[in-house]
Amino acid sequence: MNYLVIKCGGSVLDHLPRSFYEDIVKIQEIGEWTPVIVHGGGPLITSLLKNLNVETQFVNGLRVTDHQVLDIVEMVLSGSVNKQVVRNLVEVGGSAVGVSGVDGGLLKAVPTADAQTLGFVGEVVEVNQTIIEGIIQHGHIPVISPIGIDDFGQRYNINGDIAASAVAKALGAKLCFISDIPGILVEKDGMKTKLDKVSKTIIEEMIEDQTIYGGMIPKVKAAIDGLVHNIPEVGIINGFEKNSLIDYSKGKTVGTKIVLEEGIA
């Protein structure tokens, strides 16, 4: 089975058009690729934290997470956002099952190396892919919320991009990050241009000189980590362009393709 892991960031989820979800259902119906969705929900989490007067901060694009923040993160990600994605797929004739990484130990996690600073932010060390496969075998599209759990029942906030990369690694899947821009944009002669293809080395240089910054950092790092661990392909595409996801699944030049080594294009 050929899997396509689709990561939808929280910054675009509220605005993605109906056509995006129609494309996912079409991909499932065509049958050449099997879609698996992993989503974020950062802006909604930030909004709710603000309404509740809970302070929050970011380090290198990752949210510092204490017990109070973790409860709110789980409520938003595994609750309202997860079910919103499921509903959107149902509305266009699809069938989806929403699960959290906590369910059945789907995303087994450990604290990040920077746990003293980040708190309950985790990284995925194991994916229970039988849960994903079971959902698919029953004809549904899996929709995964990036909350992880360890062997002792401790939950962890997993960056959605990192969770998507871990799921793609476990399934040997192509990985596609959905954005509201057509890919990685760089400034050249005062104008922004899209990179059709970019390598690991160039991305690391761009992070170093801050051409890539903020929330894009975990995205491209997750992409590189996936490629190193045998994910066959990683792309960043614009989910607002009709058929962009279908075109990507068919191997057409869409968005930015991230590769291990080949320079820049």
N, C-alpha and C positions, 0 to 999 in steps of 0.2 A: 504494500500500500504506500502511495506517495502522499506524504503529509505536507500541508502548508500552514505554518503557524503565523497567525496574523495578530500583531500587537497594536491595540488601539489605545493611544494615550488619553488621559483625562482632559487635556487641553482641547482635543478635537471631538471627543465623544458627544458633547451636547449639540454639536453643529453638523455632524456628518449627515449627508443627504440620504434619503430613502434608497437612492440608486446604489449606495455603498453596500447596504444590506442585501439588496437584490443581487448584486454581483456575487456575494458570498454564497447565497442560496443557489445561484446558477453554477458556481464552481462545484458545489456538492452534487448537483444534478448531473453535470457533465461527467463526473466520476473519475476524471484523470488525476485530480488532486482532492485530498480530503482536508477541509478546513478545520482548524482548531484556533479559537480566539483566546488571547490573554489580554486583559484590559488593565488600565490604570484608573486614576480618579483624583489626581492631585488637586486641581482647582476647587472641586467640591469639598474635599477634605479641608483645604485652607479656609474656604468660606465658612464652613461649620465651626472650625476651631475659632475663627474670629468672632462669630456670633456668640460663642460660649466663653469668650474672653480667655481662651487658652493660647499662650504664646507658643510660637513654633519658629524654627529656623532650619536652614539648609546648609550642608557642608558638601561641596563638590556635587551639587545636584541631588543629594540624598537628604530626606527629612529626618531630623533628630527626633527620636521616638521614645518617650517614657511611657509608663503604664496608662496614664490618662489619655495621651495622644493615641496610643495603640488601640484602646477601646473605640475611639472615634474613627480611626482608620479602618478598623474591621467593620464597623457599622456601615460606613459609606461604601467601601469596596465590595464586601460580601453581601451587602443588602441592596441599597437603592441602585448603585451603578450596575452591579451584576444583573439584576432583574430588568433594568432598563434595556440592556443589550439583548437579553433573551426576548423581551417584548417586541423590540424592533425587528428581530428576525421572524418572529411569529406573524407580525403585521404584513410581511411581504411573502408569506406562504411557507416559511421555513419552520423547522422544529429544533429547538435548542434546549440544552440542560445546563443550568448554571451551577458551578461548584466552586468552593473555596479550596485553596491549597491545604487547608486544615482537614478537609473531608477525606477520610480514608488514608490520611498521611500522604496526600497527593504530592505536596511539596515539602520534603523533609529539609529542615533548615538548621543552620548553626549561626551564632553571632558573627558579624563581620570582624575583620582584624582590627577595625577602628571602633570597637564596641564601647570603649570608655567615653568616646565623643558622641557617637550616634545612638547609643542606647539599644533598644530592641529592634534594630535593623539587621536583617539576616541575609545570608546567601544560601542558595539551594545546593545541597550536596547529593540529593537523590530525588528522582521523580517516579512516582508509582504509576507507570504508564498503563497498567491494566485497567485503571479507572477510566482513563481517557478512551482506551480501546473499547471498553464495555459500553460507554455512551454512544460511540460511533456505530458499534455493531447493532444497536437498537434504532439506528436511523437518525440520531440526533447530532447537532453540532455542539461540541463542548465549548462552554464559556467559562474561563478560569479567572478567579480573583486571586491576586498575588499576596495572600497571607500564608506564611509557612508555619510549621510546627516541628518541635524537636521530640526526642524520645521521652521527655518528661512532661510534655503537655504545654511547654512554653511557646507562645505565639511570637512570630516575627513579622515585621513589616518588610516585604520584599519589593524592591524597585521593580516596576512592571516590565521594564526592558530586560532586566537581569532574569526575571522569572520566565519571560518568553524565550530567551536564549537557552535557559536550562531545559525547558519543555522541548524545544526544537532539537537540542543535543540528544535528549533521550529518545526521540522519535526518528532521528535522522532526517529531519524535515528541512525544507526551505523556510527561511524566516523573512517576514516582511513587516517593517515598521510603517504604520500609517501616520501621516503627518498632514498639516494644512499648507505645507509648502512642497514643491515638486522634488525635493531631495536636499542634499547638502549644497548650500549656496556659499560662494566665496566672492569677495569684492575684488574686482580687477578693473583698473583704469576708471575708478569711480562708479562702476556698475556691478551689480550682483549677477553672477552667472552660476548655472547649475553644473555640478560635476556629474558626468554620466557614470564614471567609474573612479574609485579611489582606493589606494592600498593601505594596509596596516601602518607602514612606515610613514606615509604622508599624513595619515590621521594623527599619529602620535606627535608629529611636528606641529600640526595645526592646534592640538591641545596645548602644546608647550608655548606657542606664540599667541594663544588665546583667539585664534581664528574660530575655533570651536570652543564653546564655553557653556556654562550653566547646565540646563536639562539635556542638552545634546551630548554632554560628556558620557553619562551612563549609557546612553543609547549606542554610541559608536564603540564604547568599550565592550558592551554586551555583544555587539556584532562581531568584533574582533575575537572575543573569547569563544564565541560560537564557531567561527571559522577555524580557529586553532583546534577545536574539538570536533572537527569533521562535519559541521553543518555545511551542506554543499553550496549554499548561496544565501546571501543576506542583501536585502534591498530596503531603501527608504522611498516611499511613494506618496503622492498626493491622493488622499481618499476622497477628495471633493470632485475629482475628475471622473466622470462616468466611464466605466469599463477599464479604468486604470488597473484595478486589481485583477481583472480577467486577462488583460494584456500582459501583466507581469507573470501570471501563472502560465501563460503560453510562451514565455521566454522572450517577449519583445522588450526593446529598450525603453524602460519606463523608470523615472526617478533616478536615484543614485544606487549603483551596484557597488558593494564593498567587497574587496578581495584581499587575500593575504599579501601578495606581492605582484605588482605590475605598474607601479607608479601612479600616474594621474591622467585623467582624460576629461 
